[in-house]
Amino acid sequence: MTDDQDRERRIAALWERIDAYEPAGFRARVAGLAAERPDGDAAALFEQGAVHAGSYGTTVDTPHTIGLEGASCYPDLIAELLHRDWSEADIAALNWGNAARVVRETKAP
């Protein structure tokens, strides 16, 4: 298993147990995983942004990842990934992969 695959496994496991954490604790765990990546890493920024865009990002006093304050920032994120020589296939996998993970993990009532 590569480091990226291991990180993906750990972040997926964390998101599966989101309800087991208080908001600050969950944000701290996501930040810890993000800190394993290089500064400015798009995948890490994406995960941190997802925390704030999701159920833990709805209050006025919730901090946001600078540059990823909302969905309107996605074009900037994609532009940065392209600037860093990410392939369009990798960008599609990042975006769809995260959405597909959420769909897979969503349980019908």
Backbone bond lengths (Angstrom), bond angles and torsions (degrees), N, CA, C in turn:
res aa  C-N    CA-C-N  psi(-1)  N-CA   C-N-CA  omega(-1)  CA-C   N-CA-C  phi
1 M - - - 1.455 - - 1.531 108.11 -
2 T 1.319 115.73 131.94 1.463 119.60 178.98 1.524 110.35 -77.44
3 D 1.326 115.94 166.50 1.465 120.26 177.01 1.525 110.63 -59.90
4 D 1.338 116.98 -41.02 1.468 120.29 179.64 1.524 111.29 -64.15
5 Q 1.320 116.98 -40.66 1.464 120.16 178.85 1.526 110.86 -66.29
6 D 1.327 116.44 -39.60 1.457 120.48 178.07 1.529 110.44 -63.76
7 R 1.329 116.32 -43.78 1.462 120.12 178.80 1.520 110.36 -62.87
8 E 1.333 117.52 -43.27 1.471 121.40 178.07 1.521 110.69 -60.08
9 R 1.326 117.00 -41.80 1.461 121.52 178.94 1.524 110.63 -62.20
10 R 1.343 115.47 -44.28 1.460 119.19 -178.46 1.526 112.03 -68.87
11 I 1.348 117.94 -39.22 1.465 119.69 179.92 1.527 109.72 -69.30
12 A 1.341 117.45 -37.47 1.469 120.61 177.87 1.531 110.00 -63.96
13 A 1.335 116.66 -41.83 1.466 120.43 178.80 1.525 110.80 -63.91
14 L 1.312 116.24 -38.41 1.468 120.18 178.25 1.526 110.33 -63.41
15 W 1.342 117.06 -47.85 1.470 120.57 179.91 1.528 111.25 -62.69
16 E 1.336 118.02 -32.40 1.466 120.81 178.24 1.521 111.17 -62.71
17 R 1.310 116.81 -28.99 1.468 120.92 -176.46 1.535 112.68 -107.34
18 I 1.317 116.80 24.40 1.460 121.08 -175.87 1.528 112.28 -52.82
19 D 1.326 117.05 -37.54 1.463 120.01 -176.80 1.520 113.16 -72.05
20 A 1.309 117.36 -11.39 1.462 121.13 -179.29 1.530 112.27 -83.53
21 Y 1.325 117.39 -7.54 1.461 121.37 -174.08 1.519 111.80 -115.44
22 E 1.309 114.96 150.72 1.450 120.93 166.02 1.524 106.60 -73.26
23 P 1.338 118.09 153.87 1.468 119.74 -177.65 1.529 114.67 -51.44
24 A 1.323 117.12 -47.35 1.472 119.44 -177.64 1.524 111.36 -64.54
25 G 1.313 117.26 -38.29 1.449 121.14 179.03 1.520 112.22 -66.27
26 F 1.328 116.13 -40.33 1.459 119.77 178.38 1.526 110.67 -65.96
27 R 1.331 116.30 -45.62 1.471 119.87 178.44 1.523 110.32 -59.17
28 A 1.327 117.08 -40.17 1.466 121.09 -179.36 1.530 110.97 -64.57
29 R 1.323 116.92 -39.66 1.460 119.71 179.35 1.532 111.12 -67.40
30 V 1.332 116.81 -41.85 1.467 119.86 176.46 1.527 109.62 -62.81
31 A 1.329 116.76 -42.46 1.467 120.49 179.07 1.530 110.70 -62.52
32 G 1.321 117.20 -37.19 1.457 120.88 177.91 1.519 112.01 -62.87
33 L 1.329 116.38 -42.99 1.462 119.77 177.03 1.524 110.65 -67.54
34 A 1.316 116.71 -39.02 1.466 120.60 178.95 1.527 110.62 -64.25
35 A 1.322 116.79 -34.54 1.471 120.96 -178.63 1.527 112.29 -66.52
36 E 1.320 117.26 -17.51 1.461 120.62 176.95 1.526 111.96 -73.19
37 R 1.319 116.30 -16.32 1.457 121.97 -177.69 1.527 109.60 -94.18
38 P 1.319 118.47 161.19 1.467 120.45 177.31 1.534 111.15 -62.67
39 D 1.320 116.70 153.47 1.466 121.06 176.86 1.521 109.58 -54.14
40 G 1.323 115.92 134.65 1.453 120.98 177.21 1.514 114.43 79.22
41 D 1.341 118.58 5.72 1.455 121.38 -179.74 1.525 110.06 -60.55
42 A 1.320 116.39 126.93 1.464 121.08 -174.20 1.523 112.41 -62.28
43 A 1.318 117.76 -40.36 1.466 120.04 -179.11 1.530 110.59 -64.36
44 A 1.323 116.67 -41.34 1.462 120.32 178.50 1.528 111.04 -65.68
45 L 1.319 116.26 -42.82 1.464 120.08 177.48 1.524 110.84 -62.50
46 F 1.332 115.82 -38.97 1.456 120.67 178.98 1.521 110.85 -60.83
47 E 1.337 117.52 -47.88 1.464 120.93 -179.77 1.532 110.90 -62.74
48 Q 1.332 116.75 -42.92 1.463 119.08 179.10 1.526 110.02 -64.58
49 G 1.321 116.75 -39.78 1.460 120.33 177.36 1.512 111.69 -64.51
50 A 1.327 117.07 -37.10 1.465 120.88 -179.97 1.520 111.22 -63.55
51 V 1.328 116.78 -36.34 1.468 120.29 177.85 1.526 109.78 -60.30
52 H 1.328 115.59 -43.02 1.454 119.70 -175.61 1.515 112.71 -81.04
53 A 1.317 117.68 -23.36 1.459 120.85 178.03 1.518 110.97 -83.60
54 G 1.324 116.86 -19.66 1.458 121.23 -177.28 1.514 112.26 -88.85
55 S 1.307 115.52 -150.46 1.461 121.12 -172.87 1.518 113.10 -63.88
56 Y 1.325 118.70 -21.08 1.453 120.58 -179.22 1.515 113.05 -93.69
57 G 1.325 117.61 3.74 1.450 119.61 -176.26 1.504 113.19 -114.62
58 T 1.318 117.15 26.33 1.455 119.50 -172.72 1.514 114.25 -99.76
59 T 1.311 118.01 -4.40 1.454 119.09 -179.44 1.521 110.45 -99.41
60 V 1.306 115.49 154.26 1.455 121.20 -176.41 1.519 112.10 -61.79
61 D 1.330 116.93 -35.18 1.458 119.52 -174.42 1.530 113.60 -88.46
62 T 1.331 118.04 5.55 1.455 120.71 -179.89 1.526 109.53 -73.80
63 P 1.341 117.70 127.83 1.464 118.97 177.99 1.522 110.30 -69.24
64 H 1.297 116.21 153.71 1.458 121.71 178.93 1.523 109.41 -123.67
65 T 1.311 115.18 152.21 1.448 120.12 173.36 1.519 107.23 -71.21
66 I 1.299 117.27 123.46 1.460 120.93 -177.14 1.526 109.26 -60.53
67 G 1.312 114.84 127.20 1.451 121.01 -179.25 1.511 113.89 93.02
68 L 1.335 117.65 -10.20 1.463 122.26 177.45 1.533 110.11 -129.57
69 E 1.318 115.65 45.04 1.449 120.18 -175.43 1.528 113.40 -73.45
70 G 1.297 118.38 -15.98 1.453 121.03 179.98 1.516 110.85 -170.84
71 A 1.317 115.35 178.20 1.467 121.12 -178.28 1.523 112.20 -61.07
72 S 1.314 117.14 -25.86 1.464 119.59 179.67 1.534 111.98 -65.20
73 C 1.324 117.17 -13.91 1.470 121.43 179.81 1.524 112.85 -86.99
74 Y 1.323 118.26 -6.62 1.462 120.84 -178.30 1.525 113.16 -55.95
75 P 1.325 119.38 -42.85 1.472 117.35 178.47 1.528 112.62 -57.52
76 D 1.332 116.82 -36.04 1.465 120.16 177.93 1.533 110.80 -67.68
77 L 1.323 116.03 -39.48 1.458 120.64 178.22 1.527 110.10 -62.47
78 I 1.323 116.50 -47.00 1.464 120.60 -179.65 1.534 110.19 -63.56
79 A 1.318 116.92 -42.05 1.468 120.53 178.72 1.528 110.43 -60.79
80 E 1.324 117.35 -40.86 1.469 120.70 179.09 1.523 110.79 -65.68
81 L 1.323 116.97 -40.37 1.462 119.79 178.34 1.531 110.62 -63.27
82 L 1.316 116.73 -43.52 1.463 120.20 177.63 1.527 110.58 -62.28
83 H 1.331 116.02 -40.59 1.465 121.05 178.15 1.529 111.07 -60.86
84 R 1.317 115.96 -32.58 1.475 121.22 179.47 1.529 112.00 -87.63
85 D 1.318 115.55 15.60 1.472 122.27 175.60 1.525 114.07 67.96
86 W 1.328 117.27 27.27 1.452 119.15 171.05 1.521 107.22 -71.24
87 S 1.316 116.41 142.25 1.458 119.99 176.98 1.532 108.77 -77.27
88 E 1.319 115.16 157.43 1.467 118.75 176.96 1.523 110.58 -61.85
89 A 1.336 117.26 -33.64 1.469 120.62 178.01 1.532 110.93 -64.35
90 D 1.342 116.76 -41.84 1.463 119.85 178.59 1.526 111.40 -66.15
91 I 1.311 116.74 -39.09 1.469 120.53 178.92 1.522 109.70 -65.74
92 A 1.320 116.52 -42.75 1.468 119.87 178.04 1.524 110.39 -62.30
93 A 1.338 116.62 -41.32 1.459 120.02 179.24 1.526 111.41 -63.86
94 L 1.333 116.81 -40.99 1.460 120.56 178.28 1.522 110.62 -61.47
95 N 1.310 116.37 -49.52 1.464 119.86 -177.49 1.518 112.21 -69.79
96 W 1.316 116.42 -52.23 1.465 118.55 -178.64 1.520 110.22 -71.20
97 G 1.329 117.48 -35.75 1.457 119.75 -179.92 1.514 112.23 -58.83
98 N 1.317 117.35 -41.76 1.456 120.55 178.98 1.527 110.36 -68.40
99 A 1.325 117.53 -43.54 1.466 120.96 179.04 1.525 110.35 -64.07
100 A 1.324 116.83 -42.32 1.461 120.25 179.72 1.524 110.70 -63.68
101 R 1.339 116.94 -38.36 1.462 120.25 177.95 1.522 110.74 -61.62
102 V 1.319 116.88 -42.87 1.467 120.53 179.45 1.517 110.20 -63.39
103 V 1.329 117.28 -44.26 1.468 121.14 179.09 1.529 109.93 -61.74
104 R 1.334 117.58 -45.11 1.474 120.99 179.78 1.523 111.18 -60.79
105 E 1.326 115.77 -38.53 1.461 119.49 -173.48 1.521 113.06 -85.34
106 T 1.314 116.96 -10.12 1.458 120.44 179.58 1.524 107.54 -79.22
107 K 1.301 115.51 124.55 1.456 120.00 -179.20 1.528 109.08 -101.76
108 A 1.319 115.15 134.17 1.459 119.76 176.92 1.528 109.11 -68.62
109 P 1.346 116.17 144.43 1.476 118.37 -179.01 1.515 112.36 -67.60
